[in-house]
Amino acid sequence: MELLLYLLVGGIIGWLAGELLSKNVPGGIIGNVVAGIIGAWLGSSLFGSFGPAIAGIAIIPGLLGAIIFVFLLGVAMKAIK
């Protein structure tokens, strides 16, 4: 159950980061989950763990990290085209 909640929170964070940047995360739902989980890891590495946490993911640093990750992913996808 904990893993399911972790994936759900990661997906929501990834989706929200894509919406805030007005970019589509490649891969749909799975892409959102991956972007949210990698973003949460990146955000906690850069900013630490502060603010509310759900399923072990600190929401504020996770969202900031996901925004950075989605932005960099968009730049990389544009460079490939």
Backbone as JSON, one array per atom type, in Angstrom:
{
  "sequence": "MELLLYLLVGGIIGWLAGELLSKNVPGGIIGNVVAGIIGAWLGSSLFGSFGPAIAGIAIIPGLLGAIIFVFLLGVAMKAIK",
  "N": [[0.83, -1.19, 0.0], [1.98, 1.19, 0.71], [3.85, 1.62, -1.32], [2.16, 2.06, -3.5], [0.93, 4.47, -2.76], [3.22, 6.08, -2.76], [3.87, 6.05, -5.5], [1.57, 7.27, -6.5], [1.69, 9.86, -5.33], [4.1, 10.7, -6.48], [3.32, 10.73, -9.18], [1.36, 12.74, -9.17], [2.89, 14.96, -8.42], [4.68, 15.08, -10.6], [2.84, 15.51, -12.7], [1.77, 17.99, -11.91], [4.06, 19.61, -12.04], [4.53, 19.56, -14.81], [2.2, 20.85, -15.68], [2.51, 23.4, -14.49], [4.68, 24.35, -15.9], [3.66, 24.32, -18.43], [4.21, 22.19, -20.16], [4.22, 19.07, -21.81], [4.83, 16.06, -20.31], [6.8, 13.54, -21.61], [5.57, 10.25, -22.23], [3.22, 10.07, -20.86], [1.12, 9.02, -18.22], [2.93, 7.31, -16.91], [5.29, 8.67, -17.44], [4.8, 11.0, -15.96], [4.83, 9.95, -13.36], [7.48, 9.02, -13.21], [8.86, 11.46, -13.62], [7.99, 12.85, -11.35], [9.02, 11.26, -9.23], [11.81, 11.24, -9.75], [12.15, 13.99, -9.69], [11.44, 14.49, -7.02], [13.53, 13.19, -5.71], [15.69, 14.71, -6.72], [14.98, 17.27, -5.81], [15.0, 16.91, -3.0], [17.66, 16.34, -2.68], [18.88, 18.74, -3.47], [17.56, 20.77, -1.99], [16.94, 19.77, 0.51], [14.84, 18.22, 3.04], [11.96, 19.65, 3.72], [8.92, 21.1, 4.92], [5.55, 19.81, 4.36], [5.16, 16.23, 4.21], [4.31, 13.42, 2.26], [3.93, 10.02, 2.07], [6.67, 9.7, 2.36], [7.71, 11.56, 0.64], [8.79, 14.78, 0.46], [6.82, 17.48, -0.11], [7.18, 20.22, -1.09], [10.05, 20.54, -1.75], [10.09, 18.37, -3.5], [8.32, 19.12, -5.55], [9.64, 21.4, -6.52], [12.02, 20.21, -7.42], [10.94, 18.5, -9.38], [9.94, 20.38, -11.19], [12.35, 21.51, -12.07], [13.46, 19.19, -13.24], [11.56, 18.56, -15.27], [11.76, 20.86, -16.83], [14.47, 20.67, -17.7], [14.25, 18.27, -19.09], [12.51, 19.04, -21.14], [14.17, 20.88, -22.48], [16.18, 19.14, -23.33], [14.71, 17.42, -25.01], [13.96, 19.23, -26.99], [16.45, 19.83, -28.04], [17.14, 17.41, -29.19], [15.39, 17.16, -31.31]],
  "CA": [[0.0, 0.0, 0.0], [2.86, 2.34, 0.8], [4.42, 1.82, -2.65], [1.11, 2.63, -4.33], [0.81, 5.87, -2.36], [4.45, 6.72, -3.23], [3.72, 6.24, -6.94], [0.5, 8.24, -6.7], [2.21, 11.19, -5.0], [5.07, 11.01, -7.52], [2.57, 11.07, -10.39], [0.71, 14.05, -9.0], [3.94, 15.99, -8.45], [5.14, 15.17, -11.99], [1.78, 16.14, -13.48], [1.69, 19.4, -11.51], [5.24, 20.3, -12.6], [4.27, 19.73, -16.24], [1.16, 21.86, -15.84], [3.05, 24.71, -14.14], [5.58, 24.78, -16.98], [2.91, 24.18, -19.68], [4.91, 21.22, -21.0], [3.76, 17.7, -21.68], [5.87, 15.11, -19.95], [6.68, 12.38, -22.49], [5.27, 8.99, -21.57], [1.9, 10.1, -20.22], [1.02, 8.8, -16.77], [4.2, 6.75, -16.42], [6.24, 9.78, -17.5], [4.53, 11.87, -14.81], [5.3, 9.26, -12.15], [8.95, 9.05, -13.25], [9.28, 12.85, -13.41], [7.73, 13.19, -9.95], [9.94, 10.54, -8.34], [13.15, 11.79, -9.97], [12.09, 15.36, -9.19], [11.46, 14.46, -5.55], [14.91, 12.87, -5.32], [16.52, 15.87, -7.05], [14.61, 18.36, -4.9], [15.47, 16.65, -1.64], [19.12, 16.43, -2.72], [19.27, 20.13, -3.59], [16.94, 21.67, -1.03], [16.68, 19.1, 1.78], [13.45, 17.82, 3.28], [11.21, 20.56, 4.58], [7.52, 21.18, 4.56], [4.77, 18.58, 4.56], [5.61, 15.04, 3.47], [3.33, 12.36, 2.07], [4.55, 8.77, 1.6], [8.11, 9.86, 2.35], [8.1, 12.59, -0.33], [8.57, 16.15, 0.91], [6.06, 18.05, -1.22], [7.74, 21.45, -1.65], [11.27, 20.26, -2.51], [9.76, 17.44, -4.58], [7.74, 19.9, -6.64], [10.72, 22.22, -7.09], [12.89, 19.31, -8.17], [10.21, 18.04, -10.56], [9.91, 21.5, -12.12], [13.68, 21.55, -12.67], [13.63, 18.02, -14.09], [10.7, 18.7, -16.46], [12.37, 21.91, -17.65], [15.65, 20.11, -18.35], [13.77, 17.28, -20.03], [12.0, 19.79, -22.28], [15.33, 21.41, -23.21], [16.83, 18.01, -23.98], [13.84, 16.95, -26.1], [14.03, 20.23, -28.04], [17.78, 19.71, -28.65], [17.17, 16.2, -29.99], [14.61, 17.41, -32.54]],
  "C": [[0.87, 1.25, 0.0], [3.48, 2.66, -0.57], [3.4, 2.47, -3.58], [0.92, 4.12, -4.03], [2.02, 6.67, -2.84], [4.35, 7.02, -4.72], [2.65, 7.27, -7.26], [0.98, 9.67, -6.44], [3.24, 11.62, -6.04], [4.39, 11.42, -8.82], [1.92, 12.43, -10.31], [1.75, 15.17, -9.05], [4.46, 16.17, -9.87], [4.12, 15.86, -12.88], [1.7, 17.64, -13.18], [2.87, 20.2, -12.05], [5.05, 20.54, -14.09], [3.23, 20.81, -16.5], [1.69, 23.26, -15.53], [3.98, 25.25, -15.22], [4.91, 24.75, -18.35], [3.66, 23.29, -20.67], [4.31, 19.85, -20.75], [4.95, 16.82, -21.35], [5.73, 13.91, -20.88], [6.41, 11.11, -21.69], [3.95, 8.97, -20.84], [1.96, 9.91, -18.72], [2.32, 8.26, -16.21], [5.28, 7.82, -16.43], [6.06, 10.74, -16.34], [5.05, 11.24, -13.52], [6.83, 9.32, -12.09], [9.46, 10.46, -12.98], [9.08, 13.27, -11.96], [8.71, 12.52, -8.99], [11.36, 11.06, -8.51], [13.21, 13.22, -9.46], [12.13, 15.42, -7.67], [12.86, 14.13, -5.04], [15.82, 14.06, -5.56], [16.25, 17.02, -6.08], [15.1, 18.13, -3.49], [17.0, 16.69, -1.58], [19.59, 17.89, -2.73], [18.8, 20.99, -2.42], [16.71, 21.06, 0.35], [15.21, 18.71, 1.9], [12.79, 18.79, 4.25], [9.78, 20.61, 4.09], [6.8, 19.86, 4.78], [5.3, 17.44, 3.7], [4.47, 14.03, 3.42], [4.07, 11.17, 1.46], [6.06, 8.91, 1.48], [8.61, 10.88, 1.35], [7.76, 13.95, 0.26], [7.99, 16.93, -0.27], [6.75, 19.26, -1.86], [9.06, 21.19, -2.38], [11.03, 19.29, -3.67], [9.2, 18.17, -5.79], [8.79, 20.76, -7.31], [11.67, 21.37, -7.93], [12.23, 18.8, -9.44], [10.12, 19.14, -11.61], [11.26, 21.62, -12.83], [13.86, 20.39, -13.65], [12.8, 18.13, -15.37], [11.25, 19.78, -17.39], [13.58, 21.38, -18.41], [15.27, 19.05, -19.38], [13.23, 17.95, -21.3], [13.12, 20.36, -23.13], [16.02, 20.29, -23.97], [16.01, 17.5, -25.16], [13.88, 17.92, -27.28], [15.37, 20.13, -28.77], [17.86, 18.48, -29.54], [16.45, 16.39, -31.32], [15.43, 18.28, -33.42]]
}
